[in-house]
Amino acid sequence: FPAWESFFDCVLEHLNEGGIFIFDVLTLGNLQQMASSPEMVQRFGDNSLRVRVQTSDGRVFGWNFEVLELQRDGGYKSLREVINTTSFPPAQIRAALSARFAGIKMLESDGSLAGETEDRTWFVCSGPRSAA
């Protein structure tokens, strides 16, 4: 979480007067659900994308991407990447934002106000918080 707080500080430092900072996060519940789901395969032409989300500790999730790209010789080239991600409770994120930004709204993807059990939470921040 300290890396997230450092990122929030950087955003605040670069935010223009009257600017708005908007971002979203997947909740831990959603990441855990993805990790328990089967691998996703998307075909595009003769190529395919395979995505699998895995975790060993329930906190850090590895997004395993593999692209199988058809080559001129008829074989396939495998391109792989793992991107690790995590999430934190929306209330913890909001508290860190509140220390930096003046106005904070939490919304769900459907536009409703955020709760603790949703799949994705959007944060809309205006700032900076006054020094008073």
C-alpha positions in Angstrom: 0.0 0.0 0.0 2.9 2.5 0.5 3.5 2.3 -3.3 -0.1 3.3 -3.9 0.2 6.2 -1.4 3.4 7.3 -3.2 1.5 7.2 -6.5 -1.3 9.3 -5.0 1.3 11.9 -3.9 2.7 12.0 -7.5 -0.8 12.5 -9.0 -1.5 15.3 -6.5 1.8 17.0 -7.4 1.0 16.9 -11.1 -2.8 17.6 -11.0 -3.7 21.0 -12.5 -5.8 23.4 -10.5 -9.4 22.3 -10.9 -8.2 18.9 -12.2 -9.9 15.6 -11.5 -8.1 12.3 -10.8 -10.2 9.2 -11.8 -9.2 5.6 -11.5 -10.7 2.2 -10.7 -9.7 -0.9 -8.9 -10.8 -4.5 -8.9 -11.8 -5.6 -5.4 -10.1 -8.5 -3.7 -13.4 -10.4 -3.9 -13.4 -10.0 -7.7 -9.8 -11.0 -8.0 -10.4 -14.1 -5.9 -13.4 -15.0 -8.1 -11.3 -14.6 -11.2 -8.6 -16.8 -9.7 -11.2 -19.6 -9.1 -12.5 -19.3 -12.7 -11.3 -21.4 -15.6 -8.8 -20.1 -18.0 -10.2 -17.6 -20.6 -9.4 -18.2 -24.3 -10.2 -15.6 -27.0 -9.5 -16.5 -30.6 -8.8 -13.8 -33.2 -8.2 -15.1 -36.6 -5.7 -17.9 -36.5 -4.3 -16.6 -33.2 -5.4 -16.9 -29.7 -5.1 -15.2 -26.3 -5.1 -17.3 -23.1 -5.6 -15.6 -19.7 -5.5 -17.2 -16.4 -5.5 -15.5 -13.0 -3.7 -17.3 -10.1 -2.9 -16.6 -6.5 -1.0 -18.5 -3.9 -1.8 -16.2 -0.9 -5.1 -14.6 -1.7 -3.5 -11.1 -1.8 -1.3 -11.0 -4.9 -2.8 -12.2 -8.2 -0.8 -13.2 -11.2 -2.4 -12.4 -14.5 -0.9 -15.0 -16.9 -1.2 -13.9 -20.5 -0.2 -16.1 -23.4 -0.6 -15.1 -27.1 -0.3 -17.9 -29.6 0.7 -16.2 -32.9 0.5 -18.1 -36.2 3.9 -18.0 -38.0 4.5 -18.1 -41.8 5.8 -21.6 -41.5 2.5 -22.8 -40.0 3.8 -23.1 -36.5 2.9 -21.0 -33.5 5.0 -18.6 -31.5 4.1 -18.3 -27.8 4.4 -14.8 -26.2 4.0 -14.9 -22.4 3.7 -12.3 -19.7 2.7 -12.4 -16.1 1.4 -9.2 -14.5 1.0 -9.2 -10.7 -1.7 -7.1 -9.1 -3.4 -6.7 -5.8 -6.2 -4.6 -4.3 -7.1 -3.1 -0.9 -10.3 -2.4 0.8 -12.1 0.6 -0.7 -12.3 2.2 2.8 -8.5 2.1 3.1 -8.0 3.6 -0.4 -10.5 6.3 0.4 -8.8 7.2 3.7 -5.4 7.6 1.8 -7.1 9.8 -0.8 -8.9 11.9 1.8 -5.6 12.9 3.3 -4.6 14.3 -0.1 -7.7 15.4 -2.1 -10.5 17.7 -1.2 -13.4 15.8 -2.8 -13.7 12.1 -3.2 -16.6 10.0 -4.6 -16.6 6.2 -4.8 -18.8 4.7 -7.5 -19.5 1.3 -8.9 -19.4 0.6 -12.6 -23.2 0.8 -12.7 -23.1 4.3 -11.2 -24.3 3.4 -7.7 -22.5 4.5 -4.6 -19.7 2.1 -3.6 -20.0 -0.6 -1.0 -17.4 -3.1 0.3 -18.6 -6.1 -1.7 -18.6 -4.9 -5.3 -16.4 -6.2 -8.1 -15.0 -2.8 -9.3 -14.8 0.5 -7.5 -14.2 3.8 -9.2 -12.7 6.8 -7.4 -13.2 10.4 -8.5 -11.0 12.9 -6.7 -10.6 16.6 -6.9 -8.0 18.4 -5.0 -5.8 19.3 -3.5 -6.9 19.2 0.1 -6.4 22.6 1.7 -3.5 22.9 4.2 -5.8 24.6 6.8 
